[in-house]
Amino acid sequence: MAKLKVLLLLMAAPTVFCATEPTLHHSDSTTCEEFSRFARFNPYSVVGGYWFMFYYWGPTQGHVVVNFTVPTDKQIKYLKHLLDEHVSTPINWEARLLLMMERTNNTFLLVEDGDRGKYHFYQPLKGLRRGEVAPTLDMRLKQVGDNRYIGMMSCQTEMVFAFSRTTDIPKKEDLQDAAATLGYRGRGGKSYLYQGHQWMPIPEADDFIHEKIERIKEQEKAKECKLKESLEVVTDVVVIVTAYEDN
């Protein structure tokens, strides 16, 4: 079976597939069914801008930034070419679809399966041989906190992730309260400020990490300004050309 090159939802770390660390499962942990019982998720409302993982329950990892887009007809045609012969259950291409892309350009196809934020995640891989199956994850998604936060839960790994837009990351003192709005109960929870071994926490390195997030925000604002300036230049050129042609 093919392996994902970088799979955000399995934390993109080789140790995740090993049994050397204590299991995160606990009898009091929230199940996938409980996580999505009253869930609401509008895929179109998360499109645009970048989302940052500010809290998670699972093995320690680095910073994760993603963005969502609605696939075009051309992209869907290409995704069908990559996936249709490499899935154990046929994909419902008539369902609502999203593409989730990491800043590393690793892309995932999200296929809605009914209501309550139930989705199947696929990573399209080139070069799969006949009989190889593309990895699939059974996921639950929901929006909370007036839709400011996205909660994701992997039903296979029982890992949970809390995202906010990069322009709306909770302050340090508000991180746990913001994460609590997901309604998840489980052990091993930590914020993006966490440093050290997950089973032996050390004080959060607030200043250094916070400065990095601020730089991400500044980069995003700079991109938006640059795009706006480019559009204004194009508009000016169109006006000039039109005026010239009229004369």
C-alpha positions in Angstrom: 0.0 0.0 0.0 1.3 3.5 -0.8 2.3 5.7 2.0 1.6 9.4 2.2 4.6 11.6 1.6 3.5 14.2 4.2 0.1 13.6 5.9 -0.9 16.4 8.2 -3.7 14.4 9.8 -1.3 11.6 10.7 1.1 14.3 12.0 3.7 13.6 9.2 6.0 11.9 11.7 7.3 8.3 11.4 6.9 7.7 15.1 3.1 8.0 14.6 3.2 4.6 12.9 5.2 3.0 15.7 4.1 1.6 19.1 7.0 2.9 21.1 5.0 5.7 22.7 2.0 5.4 25.1 -1.3 5.2 23.3 -3.5 8.3 23.3 -6.7 6.2 23.7 -8.5 6.7 26.9 -11.9 5.4 28.0 -13.1 8.9 28.8 -11.9 10.4 25.5 -14.5 11.8 23.1 -15.3 9.4 20.3 -15.8 10.4 16.6 -19.5 9.9 17.0 -19.6 12.2 20.0 -17.4 14.8 18.3 -19.7 15.2 15.4 -23.1 14.7 17.1 -24.1 18.3 16.8 -21.4 19.4 14.4 -21.9 22.0 11.6 -19.4 22.5 8.9 -19.9 24.8 5.8 -17.0 24.0 3.4 -17.4 27.2 1.5 -17.1 29.4 4.5 -13.5 28.2 5.1 -12.2 29.1 1.6 -9.8 31.9 1.4 -6.8 32.9 3.6 -4.7 30.6 5.7 -5.6 28.5 8.8 -3.1 27.8 11.6 -3.2 24.8 13.9 -3.1 26.5 17.4 -4.0 23.4 19.5 -3.9 19.6 19.1 -4.2 16.3 20.9 -1.5 13.9 19.6 2.3 13.5 19.2 4.4 16.6 19.3 4.8 18.3 15.9 5.8 21.5 14.2 3.6 24.3 12.9 0.9 23.5 10.4 -0.6 26.1 8.1 -3.2 25.1 5.4 -5.6 26.8 3.1 -8.8 25.5 1.4 -10.1 25.9 -2.1 -13.0 24.6 -4.1 -11.6 22.4 -7.0 -12.2 23.5 -10.5 -13.7 21.2 -13.2 -10.2 20.8 -14.6 -8.8 19.9 -11.2 -11.6 17.4 -10.6 -10.9 15.7 -13.9 -7.2 15.3 -13.0 -8.1 14.0 -9.5 -10.4 11.4 -11.0 -7.4 10.3 -13.1 -5.2 10.0 -10.0 -7.7 8.4 -7.7 -10.5 6.5 -9.3 -8.5 3.3 -9.8 -6.8 3.5 -6.5 -9.6 3.7 -3.9 -11.3 0.7 -2.1 -14.7 2.5 -2.2 -15.8 4.6 -5.2 -15.5 8.4 -4.6 -18.8 10.3 -4.8 -17.8 13.1 -7.2 -21.2 14.7 -6.9 -20.6 15.4 -3.2 -19.3 18.7 -2.0 -15.5 18.8 -2.5 -12.6 20.8 -1.0 -8.9 20.9 -1.6 -6.7 21.4 1.5 -3.2 22.5 0.7 -0.3 22.8 3.2 2.3 25.5 2.8 4.6 22.7 1.6 2.1 22.3 -1.4 1.0 18.8 -0.2 -2.6 18.6 -1.2 -5.6 16.6 0.1 -9.0 16.0 -1.4 -11.9 16.3 1.1 -15.1 14.5 0.1 -18.2 15.2 2.1 -20.1 12.1 3.2 -23.5 13.1 4.6 -24.0 15.9 7.1 -22.5 16.5 10.5 -19.0 17.3 9.0 -18.2 13.7 8.0 -15.5 13.7 5.3 -13.1 11.3 3.6 -9.6 12.6 3.1 -7.5 11.5 0.2 -4.0 12.5 -0.8 -3.7 12.2 -4.6 -0.4 10.5 -5.4 1.3 10.2 -8.8 2.8 6.9 -10.0 0.6 4.5 -8.1 0.8 1.0 -9.6 -2.1 -1.2 -10.4 -3.7 -2.5 -7.3 -2.2 0.1 -5.0 -4.7 2.0 -2.9 -4.4 5.7 -2.1 -4.5 6.3 1.7 -7.8 7.4 3.0 -8.8 8.9 6.4 -12.3 9.0 8.0 -12.5 12.5 9.4 -14.9 14.7 11.3 -14.9 18.4 10.9 -16.8 21.2 12.7 -16.9 24.9 13.1 -17.2 26.5 16.5 -16.7 29.8 18.2 -18.9 31.7 15.7 -17.1 29.8 13.0 -13.7 31.3 13.9 -12.3 27.8 14.7 -12.2 24.6 12.8 -12.1 21.3 14.7 -10.8 18.1 12.9 -10.8 14.6 14.3 -9.3 11.5 12.7 -11.4 8.5 13.6 -8.6 6.1 12.9 -5.9 7.7 15.0 -8.2 9.6 17.5 -6.0 12.7 16.9 -7.8 16.1 17.1 -6.7 19.5 15.7 -8.0 23.0 16.3 -7.4 25.6 13.6 -8.0 29.4 13.4 -7.2 31.8 10.6 -3.7 33.2 10.8 -5.2 36.6 11.4 -7.2 35.4 14.4 -4.9 33.1 16.5 -6.0 33.2 20.1 -3.7 34.9 22.6 -1.6 32.6 24.9 -3.9 33.0 27.8 -6.9 32.2 25.6 -5.6 29.1 23.8 -7.0 26.5 26.1 -10.4 28.2 26.3 -10.5 28.4 22.5 -9.6 24.8 22.1 -12.3 23.8 24.7 -15.0 25.1 22.4 -14.4 22.0 20.3 -16.0 20.0 23.1 -13.3 17.3 23.0 -12.1 15.4 26.1 -8.8 13.6 25.8 -5.2 13.5 27.1 -2.0 14.8 25.4 -3.4 18.2 24.5 -1.0 21.0 23.8 -0.8 24.3 22.0 1.5 25.4 19.2 3.7 27.0 21.8 4.5 23.6 23.4 8.2 22.6 23.4 9.5 19.3 24.6 8.3 15.7 25.0 4.6 15.3 25.1 4.6 13.1 28.2 7.1 15.4 30.0 5.9 19.0 29.4 8.2 21.9 29.9 7.2 25.6 30.0 5.9 27.0 26.7 8.3 29.0 24.6 5.9 31.8 24.1 8.0 34.7 22.9 10.0 33.0 20.1 7.0 31.1 18.6 4.7 34.1 18.9 7.1 36.2 17.0 7.2 33.6 14.3 3.4 33.7 14.0 3.4 37.4 13.8 5.8 37.2 10.9 3.4 34.8 9.1 0.7 37.3 9.6 2.9 40.1 8.2 3.8 37.9 5.2 0.1 37.2 4.4 -0.8 40.9 4.7 2.2 41.8 2.4 0.9 39.3 -0.2 -2.6 40.8 -0.1 -1.2 44.3 -0.5 1.0 43.2 -3.4 -1.9 41.6 -5.1 -4.0 44.7 -4.6 -1.3 46.9 -6.0 -1.0 44.6 -9.0 -4.7 44.8 -9.7 -4.6 48.6 -9.4 -1.7 48.7 -12.0 -3.7 46.5 -14.4 -6.7 48.7 -14.0 -4.6 51.8 -14.8 -3.3 50.1 -17.9 -6.7 49.2 -19.1 -7.9 52.8 -18.6 -5.0 54.2 -20.5 -5.4 51.7 -23.4 -9.1 52.3 -23.6 -8.6 56.1 -23.7 -6.0 55.7 -26.4 -8.2 53.5 -28.6 -11.1 56.0 -28.2 -8.9 58.7 -29.6 
